[in-house]
Structures are given as structure tokens and as C-alpha cells.
Amino acid sequence: MINFDKEEIRNYKIPDNFDLQDINNIQIIKLMLDNGFKFSNSSKSSKNYPILEDINKNKYVINLKKNTYFNTANSFDKGAPYHFIKNRLNGYLEVRNNLTSFEKRAVFVNAAKFLNLNKNTILKEEFKEKVKNKKKISVVIENNIKNINFFKTKNIEIKTIKHNIFKDFIKTGYLKDLEKNITYKIPNIAFPLYSIDNKINGYILRNIEKNNKKFRPVIGNHSSLWHSKLFKNPQKIFIAESSIDSISHFQLKKNKKEKIIYFSFHGNLYDSKLDNLILWLKKFNLEKTEIISINDNDFSGLIYDLKIYSKLNDEKLKISGLNEEKKYIIEIDFENHPLNKIGKWKLFIQDFRMLKIDFKLKEDKSKVYLFFPKKEINKKHFNSIFKIFKNKIFLNNKINIKLEKSLYKDWNEDLSKKKQMKNKL
């Protein structure tokens, strides 16, 4: 396991002529599996591109031919085995370019120990066997809704899902095992995923959660989006992390007479999905349509809001977030942004300090790392941080996005809490 035991690192005898190429000859997939990563059951792997998950369910795409990895939750965490070890020296993810001489030695010690203990076991054949044995499934769709109980567990009313803006965009899906040619009888809720030309090219399935395990497979194109009924000239467009949050928001707000559209990216807003969302939004007259984010009221929701706002306004920024045990980290790459040339710090450092929390900042060439202690930050701070970006860092601001946040983590939780309060009266 990767560690930073200073005494062990000082005393460890690194083999003679051991260099960077020796580190990068380590099989990255074996290195990751030995450090607690697991094959993903929720994302579809391919022969040469297996997908692993960390303990937080973040996805990592492995390129077996190039022996590299890519963290879909943080575009800066990628590369060869050297980068994987370097970014995890302290036992948690910390993307850094500049290491002290001792830290560089620590990378080499960890690599040398791994090679000695594991003999660089090749897992390609093992992985091919796993892919071969993995079930090939599809989904059989019915246009009516069979599993009403699922919505009852979410406190969503039948009249809500049968409303005009939702009724044709919620279906029933039955999983089908293609190898055995068996269609299973369990009716799942199926939310269609639409390509940019508005063709269904996938579904996200949901069902009642049992034993705290979420049933949420995606069949088809993972980069496509769910949407409610489309209007040519909508008054409002809402962006949500999930279809359930979209429906919950509608039930709470009772916007039944307005021409509104909901878009959901069903979590994990990676680049291809973000690109599709922006293409969808730009289909509408955004000078006359109000765009409102109803993403979750947490750190991930903040990062999604920043990414959407930045991309929609063509800001030349790369933004990612890390949710660690004791702190939140926002990573910004200003490489192609005008603020990189005109003294960016003078424009927004003081604003972050006015949040009156133990905020820390680190600069590394064109990159900036903002550190916020979890014990001091709350939901109001997320909104304040977004405003600082909007007013001081984002320069274009041609297309506005309003934030409408739930009181609790998400809109379905708000709906459930309201139901609980009503039952107590």
C-alpha cells in the first residue's frame, strides 16, 4: 500500500539503477487493485479499457495498452503509475506537480516495494476473462408505468408523474439477458436518455433500494441526458442531478401553469456529458429563457454549478473538486484564462478570506488550489463561493444561471421532510 512512513522511506534500500521507467513498467491496474480499488459494477468496461472504482465510487478508466489511468471525477488526476503514486503519498488524493526531494524518494520507495512484493503480476488475461464472463444485458421497454411503489418510497404523488410534462418521459424497463435470451419480470422505472438530436439512445433504470444497495444501472449511452417535455420557447429551464430531484422539485414548487423544462445528467458530470448539456441549452433562446440550477446543496453540487456556468459562458477554465476526509479542495487551471496574465489573486483572494473560515490557497504555475475545512463550512458557504466565482473570476457572464437550492441535501429529501412534518401535525 502507498504510504509516507518517513523512517521507512529514509532507510529503504532502493535497487541500483532503479529509475522512472521501472516505475512506469508497473501494471497500473494491479497497482490500483492492490490499493483498494475495485472493478466497477455500474459502468460498462471494455476489453482494453477496464473501469475501476475507489471507495467513494469515483470512476477510473484504465488504458491497458498505454498502461495509464484517468480519474473521471478529477481531470487532473491521470497518467502513468508514477503519477498515481505521486498523487497519493499522504494517503489521500492530492494532485501536485512539485515534490520535495524526500517526496520524490518516497515515490521511488513505494514503487520499488510494490515491484518486490508483487513481482509485477500481469492482469490482462485475468481482466479479459472477467469481461468475457460479464453478463450482456439490454432492456425491454414499455411506455406505461408499472412500478408505482418506487415513487411512493420517494413520496412522489401519482398525479405528479402523470402530469403532462413527465408522463411520456418515464417508462417501465425489464432487464434482458442476451446470452440466455431471458427477460426478467421485475418492472423497473426507466428514464430515457436523449442524444443531442433528441433520439433515445439509453436508459437509466431505478428500483426500490434494498439492503442499502442502490439499483441504478445505465443501459446505452452514458453521456446522454434525461429531459421532461420540450417546449419551443420555455420560460424556465431547470438543471438537476437526477430525474427524481426534477420530479420532486416540480411537486414542491407547483409550477404547473408555466412552460418549463427539466434536464438531468444523472450524476457525475464528466466532460462529454457536460458538452451535451451545453449543446442542449444552446438550442433555446437563452436571452428569454431563465436557466436555474437545482443541483444538490452540497460540495458536488457546487462543483457542477461552477462547471456548467463556466462552460456555458465559454470561460477558459478547468475546474474540478476533491472531497477529502477533512477538507474540500477546488482545483482551477487558469492556463488559457485572461486572469493568468493580469494578476488573478488581487481580484478574488480577499473575497474568500471574508468568508471567515480557515481558507487556504496554493499556487502551482497556472493552477490554483483552494482548501476549505469541512468542520467550518456549511451550505451557505457553497452559495457564497459560487458568487465569488461569478463576480470575480468568471469574466464573460453573458448567460446567467440562477441557483435554487434545497434546504436539505437534495429536493427529494426536502419533499420527504415536508411529508414527515405534515404527518406529525
C-alpha positions as CSV (number, residue, x, y, z in Angstrom):
1,M,0.0,0.0,0.0
2,I,1.2,3.6,-0.7
3,N,2.4,5.2,2.5
4,F,4.5,8.0,3.8
5,D,6.4,6.4,6.7
6,K,9.3,8.8,6.9
7,E,11.7,6.4,8.8
8,E,10.9,3.5,6.4
9,I,11.5,5.8,3.4
10,R,14.8,7.0,4.7
11,N,16.1,3.5,5.5
12,Y,14.8,1.6,2.4
13,K,17.5,0.5,0.0
14,I,16.3,1.4,-3.5
15,P,17.8,-1.0,-6.1
16,D,20.7,0.3,-8.1
17,N,19.8,1.9,-11.4
18,F,16.1,2.0,-10.4
19,D,14.6,4.8,-12.5
20,L,11.3,6.3,-13.7
21,Q,10.9,3.8,-16.4
22,D,10.9,1.0,-13.9
23,I,8.1,2.7,-12.0
24,N,6.0,3.1,-15.2
25,N,6.5,-0.5,-16.1
26,I,4.3,-1.4,-13.1
27,Q,0.9,-2.7,-14.3
28,I,-1.3,0.3,-13.3
29,I,-4.4,-2.0,-12.9
30,K,-2.5,-4.2,-10.5
31,L,-1.2,-1.2,-8.6
32,M,-4.7,0.2,-8.2
33,L,-6.4,-3.1,-7.2
34,D,-3.7,-3.6,-4.5
35,N,-4.5,-0.1,-3.1
36,G,-8.2,-0.8,-2.5
37,F,-9.7,-0.1,-6.0
38,K,-12.3,-2.5,-7.4
39,F,-13.8,-3.3,-10.8
40,S,-16.9,-1.1,-11.4
41,N,-20.2,-3.0,-11.5
42,S,-22.2,0.1,-12.5
43,S,-20.1,1.2,-15.5
44,K,-19.5,-0.9,-18.7
45,S,-15.9,-1.9,-19.1
46,S,-14.4,-2.8,-22.5
47,K,-11.6,-5.2,-23.5
48,N,-8.8,-2.6,-23.4
49,Y,-10.4,0.0,-21.1
50,P,-11.5,-1.5,-17.8
51,I,-13.2,0.8,-15.3
52,L,-12.3,0.7,-11.6
53,E,-13.9,2.5,-8.6
54,D,-12.4,3.9,-5.4
55,I,-14.2,3.8,-2.0
56,N,-16.2,6.9,-2.9
57,K,-17.5,5.2,-6.1
58,N,-15.5,7.6,-8.4
59,K,-14.7,6.0,-11.7
60,Y,-11.2,5.5,-13.2
61,V,-10.7,4.5,-16.8
62,I,-7.7,2.3,-17.4
63,N,-5.9,2.2,-20.8
64,L,-4.3,-1.3,-20.8
65,K,-2.3,-0.7,-23.9
66,K,-0.8,2.6,-22.7
67,N,-0.7,1.5,-19.1
68,T,-2.3,4.8,-17.9
69,Y,-5.3,5.8,-15.8
70,F,-7.8,8.7,-15.8
71,N,-10.0,9.8,-12.9
72,T,-13.4,10.9,-14.3
73,A,-14.1,12.9,-11.2
74,N,-10.9,14.9,-11.4
75,S,-9.4,15.5,-14.8
76,F,-6.0,16.4,-13.3
77,D,-5.6,13.0,-11.7
78,K,-4.3,11.0,-14.6
79,G,-1.2,9.5,-16.2
80,A,1.2,6.6,-15.6
81,P,1.9,4.6,-12.4
82,Y,4.3,7.3,-11.3
83,H,1.5,9.9,-11.2
84,F,-0.8,7.6,-9.4
85,I,1.7,7.0,-6.6
86,K,2.8,10.7,-6.5
87,N,-0.8,11.9,-6.1
88,R,-1.5,9.6,-3.1
89,L,1.7,9.9,-1.0
90,N,-0.2,11.2,2.0
91,G,-2.9,8.5,2.0
92,Y,-5.4,10.7,0.1
93,L,-5.7,12.2,-3.3
94,E,-3.6,15.4,-3.7
95,V,-2.6,16.4,-7.3
96,R,0.7,18.1,-7.2
97,N,3.5,18.8,-9.7
98,N,6.3,20.0,-7.5
99,L,7.6,17.5,-5.0
100,T,10.4,17.8,-2.5
101,S,13.5,15.6,-2.9
102,F,12.2,13.5,0.0
103,E,8.8,13.1,-1.5
104,K,10.4,12.0,-4.8
105,R,12.3,9.4,-2.9
106,A,9.0,8.3,-1.3
107,V,7.5,7.7,-4.8
108,F,10.5,5.5,-5.7
109,V,10.4,3.6,-2.4
110,N,6.7,2.8,-2.8
111,A,7.3,1.7,-6.4
112,A,10.3,-0.5,-5.5
113,K,8.4,-2.1,-2.6
114,F,5.4,-2.8,-4.9
115,L,7.6,-4.5,-7.5
116,N,9.4,-6.6,-4.9
117,L,6.2,-7.7,-3.2
118,N,4.0,-8.3,-6.3
119,K,6.5,-9.3,-9.0
120,N,4.6,-7.0,-11.3
121,T,1.8,-9.5,-11.9
122,I,0.1,-9.2,-15.3
123,L,-3.6,-8.9,-15.0
124,K,-4.6,-8.5,-18.7
125,E,-5.7,-12.1,-19.1
126,E,-7.5,-12.0,-15.8
127,F,-9.4,-8.9,-16.9
128,K,-10.2,-10.4,-20.3
129,E,-11.8,-13.4,-18.5
130,K,-13.8,-11.1,-16.3
131,V,-15.2,-9.2,-19.3
132,K,-15.9,-12.5,-21.1
133,N,-17.9,-13.7,-18.1
134,K,-19.8,-10.4,-17.6
135,K,-23.5,-10.6,-18.4
136,K,-24.5,-9.0,-21.7
137,I,-27.8,-7.2,-21.0
138,S,-30.3,-4.9,-22.7
139,V,-33.6,-3.5,-21.7
140,V,-37.2,-4.2,-22.9
141,I,-39.3,-1.0,-22.6
142,E,-43.0,-0.5,-22.0
143,N,-44.5,3.0,-22.3
144,N,-46.7,2.7,-19.2
145,I,-45.5,2.9,-15.6
146,K,-45.9,-0.4,-13.7
147,N,-43.8,0.1,-10.6
148,I,-45.8,2.8,-8.8
149,N,-44.4,1.7,-5.4
150,F,-41.0,3.1,-6.3
151,F,-42.4,6.6,-6.5
152,K,-44.3,6.1,-3.2
153,T,-41.0,5.3,-1.5
154,K,-39.8,8.7,-2.7
155,N,-43.0,10.5,-1.6
156,I,-43.8,11.4,-5.1
157,E,-47.5,11.5,-5.9
158,I,-49.1,9.6,-8.8
159,K,-50.6,12.8,-10.2
160,T,-47.1,14.3,-10.4
161,I,-45.6,11.5,-12.6
162,K,-48.8,11.5,-14.8
163,H,-48.5,15.3,-15.3
164,N,-48.2,16.4,-19.0
165,I,-44.5,17.3,-18.7
166,F,-43.5,13.9,-17.3
167,K,-45.9,11.2,-18.4
168,D,-44.2,10.4,-21.7
169,F,-40.7,10.6,-20.2
170,I,-41.0,7.9,-17.6
171,K,-41.3,4.3,-18.7
172,T,-41.0,0.7,-17.5
173,G,-37.9,-1.3,-18.2
174,Y,-37.3,-5.1,-17.9
175,L,-33.7,-6.3,-18.0
176,K,-32.9,-8.9,-20.6
177,D,-30.0,-11.3,-20.5
178,L,-29.0,-11.5,-24.2
179,E,-26.9,-14.7,-23.8
180,K,-29.7,-16.7,-22.2
181,N,-32.4,-14.8,-24.1
182,I,-34.3,-14.3,-20.8
183,T,-36.3,-11.2,-20.0
184,Y,-36.7,-10.7,-16.2
185,K,-40.2,-10.0,-14.9
186,I,-39.2,-7.3,-12.4
187,P,-40.6,-3.9,-13.6
188,N,-38.0,-1.1,-13.2
189,I,-38.5,2.6,-13.6
190,A,-36.8,3.6,-16.9
191,F,-35.8,7.2,-17.6
192,P,-34.9,7.6,-21.3
193,L,-31.6,9.2,-22.1
194,Y,-31.7,11.5,-25.1
195,S,-28.9,12.3,-27.6
196,I,-28.5,15.9,-28.8
197,D,-30.8,15.2,-31.8
198,N,-33.4,14.1,-29.3
199,K,-33.3,10.4,-30.0
200,I,-33.4,7.8,-27.2
201,N,-30.0,6.0,-27.0
202,G,-30.1,4.7,-23.5
203,Y,-32.0,4.4,-20.2
204,I,-31.2,4.8,-16.5
205,L,-33.1,2.2,-14.5
206,R,-34.3,2.7,-10.9
207,N,-36.0,0.4,-8.4
208,I,-36.7,0.2,-4.7
209,E,-33.5,0.2,-2.7
210,K,-32.9,-2.9,-0.7
211,N,-30.3,-3.5,2.0
212,N,-28.9,0.0,1.3
213,K,-27.9,-1.1,-2.2
214,K,-28.9,1.3,-5.0
215,F,-30.2,-0.3,-8.2
216,R,-29.2,2.3,-10.8
217,P,-27.7,0.7,-13.9
218,V,-27.3,2.8,-17.1
219,I,-28.1,0.9,-20.3
220,G,-26.8,2.5,-23.5
221,N,-25.0,5.9,-23.9
222,H,-23.8,7.2,-20.6
223,S,-23.2,10.7,-21.9
224,S,-26.8,11.4,-22.9
225,L,-29.4,13.3,-20.7
226,W,-32.9,12.8,-19.5
227,H,-35.4,15.6,-20.1
228,S,-39.0,16.3,-19.4
229,K,-41.4,17.6,-22.2
230,L,-39.8,20.1,-24.5
231,F,-41.3,23.5,-25.3
232,K,-40.1,25.7,-28.2
233,N,-40.0,28.8,-26.0
234,P,-39.8,27.7,-22.4
235,Q,-40.0,30.3,-19.6
236,K,-37.6,28.3,-17.4
237,I,-35.1,25.5,-17.8
238,F,-34.1,23.6,-14.6
239,I,-30.9,21.6,-14.4
240,A,-30.8,18.8,-11.8
241,E,-28.5,15.9,-10.9
242,S,-31.3,13.3,-11.1
243,S,-34.7,12.8,-12.6
244,I,-36.1,12.1,-9.1
245,D,-34.9,15.5,-7.9
246,S,-36.5,17.1,-11.0
247,I,-39.9,15.5,-10.3
248,S,-39.6,16.2,-6.5
249,H,-38.9,19.9,-7.3
250,F,-41.9,20.1,-9.6
251,Q,-44.2,18.6,-6.9
252,L,-42.9,21.0,-4.2
253,K,-43.0,24.2,-6.3
254,K,-46.2,23.5,-8.2
255,N,-45.1,25.3,-11.4
256,K,-47.9,23.6,-13.3
257,K,-49.0,26.6,-15.5
258,E,-45.6,27.5,-16.7
259,K,-43.7,26.3,-19.7
260,I,-40.7,24.7,-18.0
261,I,-38.2,22.0,-18.9
262,Y,-36.1,19.8,-16.7
263,F,-32.8,18.4,-17.7
264,S,-31.0,15.8,-15.6
265,F,-27.4,14.5,-16.1
266,H,-27.9,11.6,-13.6
267,G,-24.8,12.4,-11.5
268,N,-21.0,12.6,-12.3
269,L,-20.8,15.4,-14.8
270,Y,-17.8,14.4,-16.9
271,D,-16.7,16.3,-20.0
272,S,-18.7,14.5,-22.7
273,K,-21.9,14.8,-20.6
274,L,-21.2,18.5,-19.9
275,D,-20.7,19.1,-23.6
276,N,-24.1,17.5,-24.4
277,L,-25.8,19.6,-21.7
278,I,-24.4,22.8,-23.1
279,L,-25.4,21.9,-26.7
280,W,-29.0,21.2,-25.4
281,L,-29.2,24.5,-23.6
282,K,-28.0,26.5,-26.6
283,K,-30.9,25.1,-28.7
284,F,-33.1,27.6,-26.8
285,N,-33.3,31.4,-26.9
286,L,-31.3,31.9,-23.6
287,E,-32.0,35.7,-23.7
288,K,-35.7,35.0,-23.0
289,T,-35.3,31.8,-21.0
290,E,-34.3,31.6,-17.3
291,I,-31.8,28.9,-16.5
292,I,-32.0,27.6,-13.0
293,S,-29.7,25.1,-11.3
294,I,-31.4,22.9,-8.7
295,N,-28.3,20.7,-8.2
296,D,-27.7,19.2,-4.8
297,N,-27.0,21.6,-1.9
298,D,-23.5,20.1,-1.2
299,F,-19.9,20.4,-2.4
300,S,-20.5,18.2,-5.5
301,G,-23.5,20.4,-6.5
302,L,-21.2,23.5,-6.2
303,I,-18.6,22.0,-8.5
304,Y,-21.3,21.0,-11.0
305,D,-22.7,24.6,-10.9
306,L,-19.2,26.1,-11.5
307,K,-18.5,23.7,-14.4
308,I,-21.9,24.4,-16.1
309,Y,-21.6,28.2,-15.7
310,S,-18.1,28.2,-16.9
311,K,-18.7,26.1,-19.9
312,L,-22.0,27.8,-20.9
313,N,-20.2,31.2,-20.9
314,D,-17.1,29.8,-22.7
315,E,-14.8,30.7,-19.8
316,K,-11.3,29.3,-20.5
317,L,-11.1,27.5,-17.1
318,K,-10.8,23.9,-16.0
319,I,-12.5,23.3,-12.6
320,S,-12.5,20.2,-10.5
321,G,-13.3,19.3,-6.9
322,L,-11.9,16.9,-4.3
323,N,-14.0,15.8,-1.4
324,E,-11.5,14.6,1.2
325,E,-11.9,13.4,4.8
326,K,-11.3,16.8,6.5
327,K,-11.4,19.3,3.6
328,Y,-12.9,20.3,0.3
329,I,-10.5,21.3,-2.4
330,I,-11.3,23.2,-5.5
331,E,-8.7,23.0,-8.3
332,I,-8.7,25.6,-11.0
333,D,-6.5,25.7,-14.1
334,F,-6.1,29.2,-15.4
335,E,-3.7,28.3,-18.2
336,N,-5.8,29.6,-21.1
337,H,-7.7,32.2,-19.0
338,P,-7.0,36.0,-19.1
339,L,-6.6,36.2,-15.3
340,N,-3.5,34.1,-15.7
341,K,-1.8,37.2,-17.2
342,I,-3.1,40.1,-15.1
343,G,-2.6,39.1,-11.5
344,K,-5.6,36.9,-10.7
345,W,-5.0,36.9,-6.9
346,K,-5.7,40.6,-6.5
347,L,-9.2,40.1,-7.8
348,F,-10.6,37.4,-5.5
349,I,-8.3,36.4,-2.6
350,Q,-9.8,38.9,-0.2
351,D,-13.3,37.7,-1.1
352,F,-12.6,34.2,0.0
353,R,-11.0,35.5,3.3
354,M,-14.2,37.4,4.0
355,L,-16.0,34.0,4.4
356,K,-14.4,33.9,7.8
357,I,-13.3,30.3,7.6
358,D,-9.8,28.8,7.7
359,F,-9.4,29.2,3.9
360,K,-6.0,28.3,2.4
361,L,-4.7,28.8,-1.1
362,K,-1.8,27.2,-3.0
363,E,-0.5,28.2,-6.4
364,D,1.4,25.9,-8.8
365,K,2.2,27.6,-12.1
366,S,-1.2,28.1,-13.8
367,K,-3.1,26.0,-11.3
368,V,-4.7,27.2,-8.1
369,Y,-5.9,25.0,-5.2
370,L,-8.4,26.3,-2.7
371,F,-8.7,24.5,0.6
372,F,-11.8,24.7,2.8
373,P,-12.1,22.8,6.1
374,K,-15.2,20.7,6.3
375,K,-15.8,21.4,10.0
376,E,-16.2,25.1,9.3
377,I,-18.1,25.1,6.0
378,N,-21.8,24.9,5.6
379,K,-24.5,25.1,2.9
380,K,-24.5,29.0,2.9
381,H,-20.8,29.0,2.1
382,F,-21.3,27.0,-1.1
383,N,-23.6,29.7,-2.4
384,S,-21.1,32.4,-1.3
385,I,-18.2,30.6,-3.1
386,F,-20.3,30.4,-6.3
387,K,-20.9,34.1,-6.1
388,I,-17.2,34.9,-5.8
389,F,-16.5,32.8,-8.9
390,K,-19.4,34.5,-10.8
391,N,-18.5,38.1,-9.8
392,K,-14.7,38.0,-9.7
393,I,-13.3,35.0,-11.6
394,F,-15.8,34.4,-14.5
395,L,-15.3,37.3,-17.0
396,N,-18.0,36.7,-19.6
397,N,-21.2,36.3,-17.7
398,K,-23.3,36.7,-20.8
399,I,-25.7,33.9,-19.9
400,N,-26.8,33.9,-16.3
401,I,-27.6,30.8,-14.2
402,K,-29.6,31.2,-11.1
403,L,-29.2,28.9,-8.1
404,E,-32.2,27.5,-6.4
405,K,-31.1,25.2,-3.6
406,S,-32.9,22.7,-1.5
407,L,-33.0,23.2,2.3
408,Y,-31.5,19.7,2.8
409,K,-29.1,17.8,0.6
410,D,-31.5,17.5,-2.4
411,W,-35.0,18.1,-3.5
412,N,-36.3,14.6,-2.8
413,E,-35.0,14.9,0.8
414,D,-36.9,18.2,1.0
415,L,-40.0,16.5,-0.2
416,S,-39.6,13.7,2.3
417,K,-39.0,16.1,5.2
418,K,-42.2,18.0,4.2
419,K,-44.2,14.8,4.2
420,Q,-42.8,13.9,7.7
421,M,-43.7,17.3,9.1
422,K,-47.2,17.0,7.6
423,N,-47.7,13.6,9.2
424,K,-46.8,15.0,12.6
425,L,-49.4,17.7,12.5
